[in-house]
């Protein structure tokens, strides 16, 4: 009976240890792939593209606001506007 309990605990511990080791190995491999030079290059390129789109959108929005404000000022300065 004592040997059976010991065998059960040993098997449980070995299974947990093996499972944990496999999980850690997968996690490390995933992290290494994530920070591989090719992946970093792809992420950097995507970030630069997003930044470019954001800048372009900001310029378009700024020009639109500028035109709107300019039209308002011209309307205010037009003779007989008041």
N, CA, C and O atoms as a Maestro MAE file, in Angstrom:
{
 s_m_m2io_version
 :::
 2.0.0
}

f_m_ct {
 s_m_title
 :::
 protein
 m_atom[328] {
  # First column is atom index #
  i_m_mmod_type
  r_m_x_coord
  r_m_y_coord
  r_m_z_coord
  i_m_residue_number
  s_m_chain_name
  s_m_pdb_residue_name
  s_m_pdb_atom_name
  i_m_atomic_number
  :::
  1 25 0.827 -1.197 0.000 1 A "UNK " " N  " 7
  2 3 0.000 0.000 0.000 1 A "UNK " " CA " 6
  3 2 0.873 1.264 0.000 1 A "UNK " " C  " 6
  4 15 0.602 2.217 -0.730 1 A "UNK " " O  " 8
  5 25 1.908 1.255 0.817 2 A "UNK " " N  " 7
  6 3 2.812 2.399 0.906 2 A "UNK " " CA " 6
  7 2 3.536 2.623 -0.417 2 A "UNK " " C  " 6
  8 15 3.752 3.765 -0.823 2 A "UNK " " O  " 8
  9 25 3.907 1.551 -1.080 3 A "UNK " " N  " 7
  10 3 4.607 1.630 -2.360 3 A "UNK " " CA " 6
  11 2 3.682 2.186 -3.438 3 A "UNK " " C  " 6
  12 15 4.122 2.947 -4.300 3 A "UNK " " O  " 8
  13 25 2.416 1.817 -3.397 4 A "UNK " " N  " 7
  14 3 1.446 2.297 -4.390 4 A "UNK " " CA " 6
  15 2 1.262 3.802 -4.242 4 A "UNK " " C  " 6
  16 15 1.255 4.523 -5.239 4 A "UNK " " O  " 8
  17 25 1.111 4.287 -3.000 5 A "UNK " " N  " 7
  18 3 0.964 5.730 -2.786 5 A "UNK " " CA " 6
  19 2 2.197 6.484 -3.271 5 A "UNK " " C  " 6
  20 15 2.087 7.526 -3.918 5 A "UNK " " O  " 8
  21 25 3.332 5.964 -2.962 6 A "UNK " " N  " 7
  22 3 4.579 6.589 -3.389 6 A "UNK " " CA " 6
  23 2 4.663 6.631 -4.917 6 A "UNK " " C  " 6
  24 15 5.093 7.634 -5.488 6 A "UNK " " O  " 8
  25 25 4.259 5.557 -5.571 7 A "UNK " " N  " 7
  26 3 4.270 5.484 -7.025 7 A "UNK " " CA " 6
  27 2 3.289 6.493 -7.634 7 A "UNK " " C  " 6
  28 15 3.587 7.133 -8.642 7 A "UNK " " O  " 8
  29 25 2.124 6.622 -7.012 8 A "UNK " " N  " 7
  30 3 1.125 7.593 -7.495 8 A "UNK " " CA " 6
  31 2 1.683 9.009 -7.378 8 A "UNK " " C  " 6
  32 15 1.581 9.784 -8.330 8 A "UNK " " O  " 8
  33 25 2.269 9.365 -6.236 9 A "UNK " " N  " 7
  34 3 2.812 10.704 -6.057 9 A "UNK " " CA " 6
  35 2 3.992 10.974 -6.983 9 A "UNK " " C  " 6
  36 15 4.135 12.074 -7.517 9 A "UNK " " O  " 8
  37 25 4.829 9.970 -7.167 10 A "UNK " " N  " 7
  38 3 5.960 10.127 -8.072 10 A "UNK " " CA " 6
  39 2 5.473 10.361 -9.502 10 A "UNK " " C  " 6
  40 15 5.986 11.237 -10.198 10 A "UNK " " O  " 8
  41 25 4.486 9.582 -9.938 11 A "UNK " " N  " 7
  42 3 3.938 9.727 -11.294 11 A "UNK " " CA " 6
  43 2 3.277 11.092 -11.464 11 A "UNK " " C  " 6
  44 15 3.436 11.743 -12.496 11 A "UNK " " O  " 8
  45 25 2.532 11.523 -10.437 12 A "UNK " " N  " 7
  46 3 1.884 12.842 -10.508 12 A "UNK " " CA " 6
  47 2 2.920 13.956 -10.621 12 A "UNK " " C  " 6
  48 15 2.764 14.872 -11.429 12 A "UNK " " O  " 8
  49 25 3.965 13.879 -9.822 13 A "UNK " " N  " 7
  50 3 5.015 14.893 -9.863 13 A "UNK " " CA " 6
  51 2 5.759 14.895 -11.183 13 A "UNK " " C  " 6
  52 15 6.063 15.955 -11.729 13 A "UNK " " O  " 8
  53 25 6.054 13.705 -11.701 14 A "UNK " " N  " 7
  54 3 6.762 13.614 -12.977 14 A "UNK " " CA " 6
  55 2 5.900 14.169 -14.107 14 A "UNK " " C  " 6
  56 15 6.408 14.851 -14.998 14 A "UNK " " O  " 8
  57 25 4.603 13.882 -14.075 15 A "UNK " " N  " 7
  58 3 3.689 14.394 -15.102 15 A "UNK " " CA " 6
  59 2 3.600 15.915 -15.029 15 A "UNK " " C  " 6
  60 15 3.663 16.597 -16.052 15 A "UNK " " O  " 8
  61 25 3.453 16.437 -13.823 16 A "UNK " " N  " 7
  62 3 3.381 17.895 -13.663 16 A "UNK " " CA " 6
  63 2 4.691 18.549 -14.108 16 A "UNK " " C  " 6
  64 15 4.671 19.590 -14.765 16 A "UNK " " O  " 8
  65 25 5.809 17.954 -13.760 17 A "UNK " " N  " 7
  66 3 7.101 18.509 -14.161 17 A "UNK " " CA " 6
  67 2 7.290 18.496 -15.667 17 A "UNK " " C  " 6
  68 15 7.770 19.468 -16.249 17 A "UNK " " O  " 8
  69 25 6.918 17.406 -16.287 18 A "UNK " " N  " 7
  70 3 7.031 17.302 -17.747 18 A "UNK " " CA " 6
  71 2 6.102 18.297 -18.432 18 A "UNK " " C  " 6
  72 15 6.500 18.968 -19.384 18 A "UNK " " O  " 8
  73 25 4.866 18.392 -17.950 19 A "UNK " " N  " 7
  74 3 3.916 19.352 -18.529 19 A "UNK " " CA " 6
  75 2 4.401 20.780 -18.394 19 A "UNK " " C  " 6
  76 15 4.299 21.573 -19.330 19 A "UNK " " O  " 8
  77 25 4.934 21.105 -17.216 20 A "UNK " " N  " 7
  78 3 5.469 22.450 -17.000 20 A "UNK " " CA " 6
  79 2 6.657 22.743 -17.893 20 A "UNK " " C  " 6
  80 15 6.791 23.847 -18.420 20 A "UNK " " O  " 8
  81 25 7.521 21.749 -18.063 21 A "UNK " " N  " 7
  82 3 8.694 21.940 -18.920 21 A "UNK " " CA " 6
  83 2 8.284 22.158 -20.372 21 A "UNK " " C  " 6
  84 15 8.860 22.997 -21.064 21 A "UNK " " O  " 8
  85 25 7.293 21.405 -20.832 22 A "UNK " " N  " 7
  86 3 6.812 21.573 -22.210 22 A "UNK " " CA " 6
  87 2 6.173 22.941 -22.376 22 A "UNK " " C  " 6
  88 15 6.383 23.598 -23.396 22 A "UNK " " O  " 8
  89 25 5.403 23.381 -21.400 23 A "UNK " " N  " 7
  90 3 4.752 24.693 -21.472 23 A "UNK " " CA " 6
  91 2 5.799 25.806 -21.530 23 A "UNK " " C  " 6
  92 15 5.683 26.727 -22.339 23 A "UNK " " O  " 8
  93 25 6.814 25.723 -20.679 24 A "UNK " " N  " 7
  94 3 7.879 26.735 -20.661 24 A "UNK " " CA " 6
  95 2 8.619 26.741 -21.998 24 A "UNK " " C  " 6
  96 15 8.930 27.806 -22.532 24 A "UNK " " O  " 8
  97 25 8.896 25.572 -22.532 25 A "UNK " " N  " 7
  98 3 9.607 25.483 -23.814 25 A "UNK " " CA " 6
  99 2 8.808 26.153 -24.929 25 A "UNK " " C  " 6
  100 15 9.359 26.910 -25.727 25 A "UNK " " O  " 8
  101 25 7.502 25.868 -24.978 26 A "UNK " " N  " 7
  102 3 6.653 26.507 -26.000 26 A "UNK " " CA " 6
  103 2 6.622 28.016 -25.831 26 A "UNK " " C  " 6
  104 15 6.694 28.763 -26.806 26 A "UNK " " O  " 8
  105 25 6.516 28.450 -24.599 27 A "UNK " " N  " 7
  106 3 6.461 29.887 -24.318 27 A "UNK " " CA " 6
  107 2 7.755 30.582 -24.765 27 A "UNK " " C  " 6
  108 15 7.715 31.662 -25.355 27 A "UNK " " O  " 8
  109 25 8.883 29.960 -24.481 28 A "UNK " " N  " 7
  110 3 10.169 30.539 -24.869 28 A "UNK " " CA " 6
  111 2 10.294 30.575 -26.389 28 A "UNK " " C  " 6
  112 15 10.731 31.580 -26.950 28 A "UNK " " O  " 8
  113 25 9.918 29.497 -27.053 29 A "UNK " " N  " 7
  114 3 10.000 29.487 -28.520 29 A "UNK " " CA " 6
  115 2 9.111 30.558 -29.144 29 A "UNK " " C  " 6
  116 15 9.512 31.222 -30.100 29 A "UNK " " O  " 8
  117 25 7.908 30.725 -28.606 30 A "UNK " " N  " 7
  118 3 7.004 31.749 -29.125 30 A "UNK " " CA " 6
  119 2 7.613 33.138 -28.948 30 A "UNK " " C  " 6
  120 15 7.526 33.974 -29.847 30 A "UNK " " O  " 8
  121 25 8.226 33.386 -27.793 31 A "UNK " " N  " 7
  122 3 8.845 34.683 -27.530 31 A "UNK " " CA " 6
  123 2 10.042 34.914 -28.445 31 A "UNK " " C  " 6
  124 15 10.236 36.019 -28.951 31 A "UNK " " O  " 8
  125 25 10.838 33.880 -28.655 32 A "UNK " " N  " 7
  126 3 11.998 34.010 -29.544 32 A "UNK " " CA " 6
  127 2 11.541 34.319 -30.961 32 A "UNK " " C  " 6
  128 15 12.123 35.178 -31.623 32 A "UNK " " O  " 8
  129 25 10.499 33.626 -31.439 33 A "UNK " " N  " 7
  130 3 9.983 33.900 -32.791 33 A "UNK " " CA " 6
  131 2 9.440 35.321 -32.892 33 A "UNK " " C  " 6
  132 15 9.583 35.985 -33.919 33 A "UNK " " O  " 8
  133 25 8.816 35.770 -31.815 34 A "UNK " " N  " 7
  134 3 8.226 37.112 -31.817 34 A "UNK " " CA " 6
  135 2 9.293 38.191 -31.964 34 A "UNK " " C  " 6
  136 15 9.067 39.207 -32.620 34 A "UNK " " O  " 8
  137 25 10.447 37.970 -31.355 35 A "UNK " " N  " 7
  138 3 11.498 38.970 -31.392 35 A "UNK " " CA " 6
  139 2 12.609 38.633 -32.376 35 A "UNK " " C  " 6
  140 15 13.705 39.188 -32.296 35 A "UNK " " O  " 8
  141 25 12.330 37.742 -33.286 36 A "UNK " " N  " 7
  142 3 13.299 37.424 -34.330 36 A "UNK " " CA " 6
  143 2 13.443 38.642 -35.246 36 A "UNK " " C  " 6
  144 15 12.498 39.421 -35.371 36 A "UNK " " O  " 8
  145 25 14.589 38.825 -35.883 37 A "UNK " " N  " 7
  146 3 14.810 40.004 -36.724 37 A "UNK " " CA " 6
  147 2 13.747 40.192 -37.803 37 A "UNK " " C  " 6
  148 15 13.346 41.324 -38.076 37 A "UNK " " O  " 8
  149 25 13.283 39.107 -38.421 38 A "UNK " " N  " 7
  150 3 12.272 39.256 -39.473 38 A "UNK " " CA " 6
  151 2 10.972 39.800 -38.900 38 A "UNK " " C  " 6
  152 15 10.335 40.670 -39.495 38 A "UNK " " O  " 8
  153 25 10.584 39.279 -37.740 39 A "UNK " " N  " 7
  154 3 9.338 39.731 -37.114 39 A "UNK " " CA " 6
  155 2 9.454 41.185 -36.670 39 A "UNK " " C  " 6
  156 15 8.519 41.965 -36.853 39 A "UNK " " O  " 8
  157 25 10.588 41.553 -36.092 40 A "UNK " " N  " 7
  158 3 10.777 42.940 -35.677 40 A "UNK " " CA " 6
  159 2 10.733 43.879 -36.876 40 A "UNK " " C  " 6
  160 15 10.173 44.972 -36.800 40 A "UNK " " O  " 8
  161 25 11.326 43.446 -37.979 41 A "UNK " " N  " 7
  162 3 11.322 44.257 -39.183 41 A "UNK " " CA " 6
  163 2 9.891 44.436 -39.694 41 A "UNK " " C  " 6
  164 15 9.507 45.537 -40.088 41 A "UNK " " O  " 8
  165 25 9.114 43.374 -39.689 42 A "UNK " " N  " 7
  166 3 7.728 43.460 -40.147 42 A "UNK " " CA " 6
  167 2 6.909 44.375 -39.240 42 A "UNK " " C  " 6
  168 15 6.120 45.187 -39.722 42 A "UNK " " O  " 8
  169 25 7.098 44.242 -37.924 43 A "UNK " " N  " 7
  170 3 6.373 45.102 -36.990 43 A "UNK " " CA " 6
  171 2 6.790 46.564 -37.142 43 A "UNK " " C  " 6
  172 15 5.947 47.458 -37.059 43 A "UNK " " O  " 8
  173 25 8.067 46.815 -37.362 44 A "UNK " " N  " 7
  174 3 8.543 48.186 -37.540 44 A "UNK " " CA " 6
  175 2 7.963 48.785 -38.821 44 A "UNK " " C  " 6
  176 15 7.544 49.943 -38.834 44 A "UNK " " O  " 8
  177 25 7.940 47.999 -39.889 45 A "UNK " " N  " 7
  178 3 7.385 48.490 -41.148 45 A "UNK " " CA " 6
  179 2 5.897 48.813 -40.990 45 A "UNK " " C  " 6
  180 15 5.421 49.832 -41.490 45 A "UNK " " O  " 8
  181 25 5.180 47.952 -40.301 46 A "UNK " " N  " 7
  182 3 3.747 48.200 -40.083 46 A "UNK " " CA " 6
  183 2 3.540 49.457 -39.238 46 A "UNK " " C  " 6
  184 15 2.621 50.233 -39.499 46 A "UNK " " O  " 8
  185 25 4.383 49.661 -38.234 47 A "UNK " " N  " 7
  186 3 4.275 50.860 -37.398 47 A "UNK " " CA " 6
  187 2 4.547 52.122 -38.200 47 A "UNK " " C  " 6
  188 15 3.858 53.129 -38.034 47 A "UNK " " O  " 8
  189 25 5.542 52.072 -39.062 48 A "UNK " " N  " 7
  190 3 5.861 53.235 -39.896 48 A "UNK " " CA " 6
  191 2 4.709 53.520 -40.857 48 A "UNK " " C  " 6
  192 15 4.351 54.678 -41.073 48 A "UNK " " O  " 8
  193 25 4.131 52.470 -41.432 49 A "UNK " " N  " 7
  194 3 2.981 52.672 -42.318 49 A "UNK " " CA " 6
  195 2 1.816 53.324 -41.577 49 A "UNK " " C  " 6
  196 15 1.198 54.263 -42.078 49 A "UNK " " O  " 8
  197 25 1.523 52.813 -40.370 50 A "UNK " " N  " 7
  198 3 0.429 53.406 -39.578 50 A "UNK " " CA " 6
  199 2 0.729 54.861 -39.247 50 A "UNK " " C  " 6
  200 15 -0.161 55.710 -39.298 50 A "UNK " " O  " 8
  201 25 1.984 55.150 -38.908 51 A "UNK " " N  " 7
  202 3 2.370 56.518 -38.601 51 A "UNK " " CA " 6
  203 2 2.175 57.414 -39.828 51 A "UNK " " C  " 6
  204 15 1.674 58.532 -39.711 51 A "UNK " " O  " 8
  205 25 2.571 56.921 -40.999 52 A "UNK " " N  " 7
  206 3 2.385 57.673 -42.233 52 A "UNK " " CA " 6
  207 2 0.919 57.973 -42.501 52 A "UNK " " C  " 6
  208 15 0.563 59.084 -42.892 52 A "UNK " " O  " 8
  209 25 0.074 56.973 -42.287 53 A "UNK " " N  " 7
  210 3 -1.364 57.180 -42.498 53 A "UNK " " CA " 6
  211 2 -1.910 58.203 -41.501 53 A "UNK " " C  " 6
  212 15 -2.732 59.046 -41.860 53 A "UNK " " O  " 8
  213 25 -1.449 58.127 -40.244 54 A "UNK " " N  " 7
  214 3 -1.908 59.082 -39.233 54 A "UNK " " CA " 6
  215 2 -1.481 60.506 -39.585 54 A "UNK " " C  " 6
  216 15 -2.264 61.443 -39.428 54 A "UNK " " O  " 8
  217 25 -0.253 60.671 -40.056 55 A "UNK " " N  " 7
  218 3 0.233 61.995 -40.441 55 A "UNK " " CA " 6
  219 2 -0.577 62.515 -41.626 55 A "UNK " " C  " 6
  220 15 -0.988 63.676 -41.640 55 A "UNK " " O  " 8
  221 25 -0.804 61.659 -42.614 56 A "UNK " " N  " 7
  222 3 -1.584 62.063 -43.782 56 A "UNK " " CA " 6
  223 2 -2.993 62.493 -43.372 56 A "UNK " " C  " 6
  224 15 -3.492 63.518 -43.837 56 A "UNK " " O  " 8
  225 25 -3.632 61.710 -42.504 57 A "UNK " " N  " 7
  226 3 -4.969 62.058 -42.038 57 A "UNK " " CA " 6
  227 2 -4.969 63.377 -41.274 57 A "UNK " " C  " 6
  228 15 -5.895 64.176 -41.413 57 A "UNK " " O  " 8
  229 25 -3.933 63.609 -40.466 58 A "UNK " " N  " 7
  230 3 -3.839 64.853 -39.703 58 A "UNK " " CA " 6
  231 2 -3.672 66.048 -40.634 58 A "UNK " " C  " 6
  232 15 -4.263 67.102 -40.400 58 A "UNK " " O  " 8
  233 25 -2.872 65.895 -41.689 59 A "UNK " " N  " 7
  234 3 -2.685 66.982 -42.651 59 A "UNK " " CA " 6
  235 2 -3.996 67.287 -43.372 59 A "UNK " " C  " 6
  236 15 -4.352 68.453 -43.542 59 A "UNK " " O  " 8
  237 25 -4.708 66.257 -43.792 60 A "UNK " " N  " 7
  238 3 -5.986 66.458 -44.485 60 A "UNK " " CA " 6
  239 2 -6.975 67.158 -43.565 60 A "UNK " " C  " 6
  240 15 -7.672 68.081 -43.985 60 A "UNK " " O  " 8
  241 25 -7.037 66.722 -42.315 61 A "UNK " " N  " 7
  242 3 -7.955 67.346 -41.358 61 A "UNK " " CA " 6
  243 2 -7.553 68.791 -41.078 61 A "UNK " " C  " 6
  244 15 -8.415 69.664 -40.979 61 A "UNK " " O  " 8
  245 25 -6.249 69.048 -40.950 62 A "UNK " " N  " 7
  246 3 -5.779 70.410 -40.710 62 A "UNK " " CA " 6
  247 2 -6.092 71.339 -41.873 62 A "UNK " " C  " 6
  248 15 -6.505 72.480 -41.664 62 A "UNK " " O  " 8
  249 25 -5.896 70.858 -43.096 63 A "UNK " " N  " 7
  250 3 -6.209 71.688 -44.267 63 A "UNK " " CA " 6
  251 2 -7.698 71.988 -44.346 63 A "UNK " " C  " 6
  252 15 -8.102 73.095 -44.702 63 A "UNK " " O  " 8
  253 25 -8.506 70.995 -44.011 64 A "UNK " " N  " 7
  254 3 -9.952 71.204 -44.034 64 A "UNK " " CA " 6
  255 2 -10.355 72.257 -43.001 64 A "UNK " " C  " 6
  256 15 -11.155 73.145 -43.293 64 A "UNK " " O  " 8
  257 25 -9.799 72.154 -41.794 65 A "UNK " " N  " 7
  258 3 -10.104 73.137 -40.749 65 A "UNK " " CA " 6
  259 2 -9.603 74.515 -41.152 65 A "UNK " " C  " 6
  260 15 -10.257 75.519 -40.869 65 A "UNK " " O  " 8
  261 25 -8.445 74.574 -41.814 66 A "UNK " " N  " 7
  262 3 -7.890 75.845 -42.255 66 A "UNK " " CA " 6
  263 2 -8.822 76.501 -43.285 66 A "UNK " " C  " 6
  264 15 -9.114 77.694 -43.200 66 A "UNK " " O  " 8
  265 25 -9.275 75.717 -44.239 67 A "UNK " " N  " 7
  266 3 -10.179 76.268 -45.267 67 A "UNK " " CA " 6
  267 2 -11.488 76.760 -44.655 67 A "UNK " " C  " 6
  268 15 -12.016 77.803 -45.041 67 A "UNK " " O  " 8
  269 25 -12.000 75.991 -43.696 68 A "UNK " " N  " 7
  270 3 -13.247 76.384 -43.047 68 A "UNK " " CA " 6
  271 2 -13.066 77.693 -42.286 68 A "UNK " " C  " 6
  272 15 -13.900 78.593 -42.384 68 A "UNK " " O  " 8
  273 25 -11.978 77.797 -41.529 69 A "UNK " " N  " 7
  274 3 -11.724 79.015 -40.752 69 A "UNK " " CA " 6
  275 2 -11.463 80.206 -41.672 69 A "UNK " " C  " 6
  276 15 -11.883 81.326 -41.381 69 A "UNK " " O  " 8
  277 25 -10.771 79.961 -42.775 70 A "UNK " " N  " 7
  278 3 -10.509 81.031 -43.725 70 A "UNK " " CA " 6
  279 2 -11.814 81.548 -44.320 70 A "UNK " " C  " 6
  280 15 -11.991 82.754 -44.497 70 A "UNK " " O  " 8
  281 25 -12.710 80.644 -44.622 71 A "UNK " " N  " 7
  282 3 -14.018 81.056 -45.161 71 A "UNK " " CA " 6
  283 2 -14.789 81.871 -44.128 71 A "UNK " " C  " 6
  284 15 -15.446 82.853 -44.473 71 A "UNK " " O  " 8
  285 25 -14.708 81.463 -42.852 72 A "UNK " " N  " 7
  286 3 -15.381 82.228 -41.799 72 A "UNK " " CA " 6
  287 2 -14.803 83.640 -41.683 72 A "UNK " " C  " 6
  288 15 -15.544 84.614 -41.555 72 A "UNK " " O  " 8
  289 25 -13.469 83.738 -41.729 73 A "UNK " " N  " 7
  290 3 -12.837 85.059 -41.625 73 A "UNK " " CA " 6
  291 2 -13.180 85.938 -42.814 73 A "UNK " " C  " 6
  292 15 -13.439 87.132 -42.657 73 A "UNK " " O  " 8
  293 25 -13.182 85.347 -44.011 74 A "UNK " " N  " 7
  294 3 -13.538 86.135 -45.204 74 A "UNK " " CA " 6
  295 2 -14.979 86.614 -45.113 74 A "UNK " " C  " 6
  296 15 -15.284 87.734 -45.523 74 A "UNK " " O  " 8
  297 25 -15.867 85.784 -44.581 75 A "UNK " " N  " 7
  298 3 -17.266 86.186 -44.431 75 A "UNK " " CA " 6
  299 2 -17.397 87.334 -43.437 75 A "UNK " " C  " 6
  300 15 -18.211 88.237 -43.631 75 A "UNK " " O  " 8
  301 25 -16.597 87.302 -42.372 76 A "UNK " " N  " 7
  302 3 -16.639 88.378 -41.379 76 A "UNK " " CA " 6
  303 2 -16.076 89.682 -41.923 76 A "UNK " " C  " 6
  304 15 -16.560 90.756 -41.565 76 A "UNK " " O  " 8
  305 25 -15.056 89.609 -42.786 77 A "UNK " " N  " 7
  306 3 -14.404 90.808 -43.283 77 A "UNK " " CA " 6
  307 2 -15.057 91.360 -44.545 77 A "UNK " " C  " 6
  308 15 -14.714 92.453 -44.997 77 A "UNK " " O  " 8
  309 25 -15.985 90.618 -45.108 78 A "UNK " " N  " 7
  310 3 -16.666 91.065 -46.313 78 A "UNK " " CA " 6
  311 2 -17.410 92.366 -46.011 78 A "UNK " " C  " 6
  312 15 -18.069 92.477 -44.977 78 A "UNK " " O  " 8
  313 25 -17.308 93.350 -46.906 79 A "UNK " " N  " 7
  314 3 -18.019 94.628 -46.666 79 A "UNK " " CA " 6
  315 2 -19.519 94.370 -46.548 79 A "UNK " " C  " 6
  316 15 -20.115 93.636 -47.337 79 A "UNK " " O  " 8
  317 25 -20.094 94.991 -45.549 80 A "UNK " " N  " 7
  318 3 -21.537 94.887 -45.329 80 A "UNK " " CA " 6
  319 2 -21.918 93.603 -44.608 80 A "UNK " " C  " 6
  320 15 -23.099 93.259 -44.577 80 A "UNK " " O  " 8
  321 25 -20.973 92.887 -44.032 81 A "UNK " " N  " 7
  322 3 -21.282 91.631 -43.354 81 A "UNK " " CA " 6
  323 2 -21.922 91.871 -42.002 81 A "UNK " " C  " 6
  324 15 -22.635 91.013 -41.482 81 A "UNK " " O  " 8
  325 25 -21.667 93.039 -41.436 82 A "UNK " " N  " 7
  326 3 -22.222 93.325 -40.101 82 A "UNK " " CA " 6
  327 2 -23.443 94.102 -40.187 82 A "UNK " " C  " 6
  328 15 -24.040 94.429 -39.161 82 A "UNK " " O  " 8
  :::
 }
 m_bond[327] {
  # First column is bond index #
  i_m_from
  i_m_to
  i_m_order
  :::
  1 1 2 1
  2 2 3 1
  3 3 4 2
  4 3 5 1
  5 5 6 1
  6 6 7 1
  7 7 8 2
  8 7 9 1
  9 9 10 1
  10 10 11 1
  11 11 12 2
  12 11 13 1
  13 13 14 1
  14 14 15 1
  15 15 16 2
  16 15 17 1
  17 17 18 1
  18 18 19 1
  19 19 20 2
  20 19 21 1
  21 21 22 1
  22 22 23 1
  23 23 24 2
  24 23 25 1
  25 25 26 1
  26 26 27 1
  27 27 28 2
  28 27 29 1
  29 29 30 1
  30 30 31 1
  31 31 32 2
  32 31 33 1
  33 33 34 1
  34 34 35 1
  35 35 36 2
  36 35 37 1
  37 37 38 1
  38 38 39 1
  39 39 40 2
  40 39 41 1
  41 41 42 1
  42 42 43 1
  43 43 44 2
  44 43 45 1
  45 45 46 1
  46 46 47 1
  47 47 48 2
  48 47 49 1
  49 49 50 1
  50 50 51 1
  51 51 52 2
  52 51 53 1
  53 53 54 1
  54 54 55 1
  55 55 56 2
  56 55 57 1
  57 57 58 1
  58 58 59 1
  59 59 60 2
  60 59 61 1
  61 61 62 1
  62 62 63 1
  63 63 64 2
  64 63 65 1
  65 65 66 1
  66 66 67 1
  67 67 68 2
  68 67 69 1
  69 69 70 1
  70 70 71 1
  71 71 72 2
  72 71 73 1
  73 73 74 1
  74 74 75 1
  75 75 76 2
  76 75 77 1
  77 77 78 1
  78 78 79 1
  79 79 80 2
  80 79 81 1
  81 81 82 1
  82 82 83 1
  83 83 84 2
  84 83 85 1
  85 85 86 1
  86 86 87 1
  87 87 88 2
  88 87 89 1
  89 89 90 1
  90 90 91 1
  91 91 92 2
  92 91 93 1
  93 93 94 1
  94 94 95 1
  95 95 96 2
  96 95 97 1
  97 97 98 1
  98 98 99 1
  99 99 100 2
  100 99 101 1
  101 101 102 1
  102 102 103 1
  103 103 104 2
  104 103 105 1
  105 105 106 1
  106 106 107 1
  107 107 108 2
  108 107 109 1
  109 109 110 1
  110 110 111 1
  111 111 112 2
  112 111 113 1
  113 113 114 1
  114 114 115 1
  115 115 116 2
  116 115 117 1
  117 117 118 1
  118 118 119 1
  119 119 120 2
  120 119 121 1
  121 121 122 1
  122 122 123 1
  123 123 124 2
  124 123 125 1
  125 125 126 1
  126 126 127 1
  127 127 128 2
  128 127 129 1
  129 129 130 1
  130 130 131 1
  131 131 132 2
  132 131 133 1
  133 133 134 1
  134 134 135 1
  135 135 136 2
  136 135 137 1
  137 137 138 1
  138 138 139 1
  139 139 140 2
  140 139 141 1
  141 141 142 1
  142 142 143 1
  143 143 144 2
  144 143 145 1
  145 145 146 1
  146 146 147 1
  147 147 148 2
  148 147 149 1
  149 149 150 1
  150 150 151 1
  151 151 152 2
  152 151 153 1
  153 153 154 1
  154 154 155 1
  155 155 156 2
  156 155 157 1
  157 157 158 1
  158 158 159 1
  159 159 160 2
  160 159 161 1
  161 161 162 1
  162 162 163 1
  163 163 164 2
  164 163 165 1
  165 165 166 1
  166 166 167 1
  167 167 168 2
  168 167 169 1
  169 169 170 1
  170 170 171 1
  171 171 172 2
  172 171 173 1
  173 173 174 1
  174 174 175 1
  175 175 176 2
  176 175 177 1
  177 177 178 1
  178 178 179 1
  179 179 180 2
  180 179 181 1
  181 181 182 1
  182 182 183 1
  183 183 184 2
  184 183 185 1
  185 185 186 1
  186 186 187 1
  187 187 188 2
  188 187 189 1
  189 189 190 1
  190 190 191 1
  191 191 192 2
  192 191 193 1
  193 193 194 1
  194 194 195 1
  195 195 196 2
  196 195 197 1
  197 197 198 1
  198 198 199 1
  199 199 200 2
  200 199 201 1
  201 201 202 1
  202 202 203 1
  203 203 204 2
  204 203 205 1
  205 205 206 1
  206 206 207 1
  207 207 208 2
  208 207 209 1
  209 209 210 1
  210 210 211 1
  211 211 212 2
  212 211 213 1
  213 213 214 1
  214 214 215 1
  215 215 216 2
  216 215 217 1
  217 217 218 1
  218 218 219 1
  219 219 220 2
  220 219 221 1
  221 221 222 1
  222 222 223 1
  223 223 224 2
  224 223 225 1
  225 225 226 1
  226 226 227 1
  227 227 228 2
  228 227 229 1
  229 229 230 1
  230 230 231 1
  231 231 232 2
  232 231 233 1
  233 233 234 1
  234 234 235 1
  235 235 236 2
  236 235 237 1
  237 237 238 1
  238 238 239 1
  239 239 240 2
  240 239 241 1
  241 241 242 1
  242 242 243 1
  243 243 244 2
  244 243 245 1
  245 245 246 1
  246 246 247 1
  247 247 248 2
  248 247 249 1
  249 249 250 1
  250 250 251 1
  251 251 252 2
  252 251 253 1
  253 253 254 1
  254 254 255 1
  255 255 256 2
  256 255 257 1
  257 257 258 1
  258 258 259 1
  259 259 260 2
  260 259 261 1
  261 261 262 1
  262 262 263 1
  263 263 264 2
  264 263 265 1
  265 265 266 1
  266 266 267 1
  267 267 268 2
  268 267 269 1
  269 269 270 1
  270 270 271 1
  271 271 272 2
  272 271 273 1
  273 273 274 1
  274 274 275 1
  275 275 276 2
  276 275 277 1
  277 277 278 1
  278 278 279 1
  279 279 280 2
  280 279 281 1
  281 281 282 1
  282 282 283 1
  283 283 284 2
  284 283 285 1
  285 285 286 1
  286 286 287 1
  287 287 288 2
  288 287 289 1
  289 289 290 1
  290 290 291 1
  291 291 292 2
  292 291 293 1
  293 293 294 1
  294 294 295 1
  295 295 296 2
  296 295 297 1
  297 297 298 1
  298 298 299 1
  299 299 300 2
  300 299 301 1
  301 301 302 1
  302 302 303 1
  303 303 304 2
  304 303 305 1
  305 305 306 1
  306 306 307 1
  307 307 308 2
  308 307 309 1
  309 309 310 1
  310 310 311 1
  311 311 312 2
  312 311 313 1
  313 313 314 1
  314 314 315 1
  315 315 316 2
  316 315 317 1
  317 317 318 1
  318 318 319 1
  319 319 320 2
  320 319 321 1
  321 321 322 1
  322 322 323 1
  323 323 324 2
  324 323 325 1
  325 325 326 1
  326 326 327 1
  327 327 328 2
  :::
 }
}
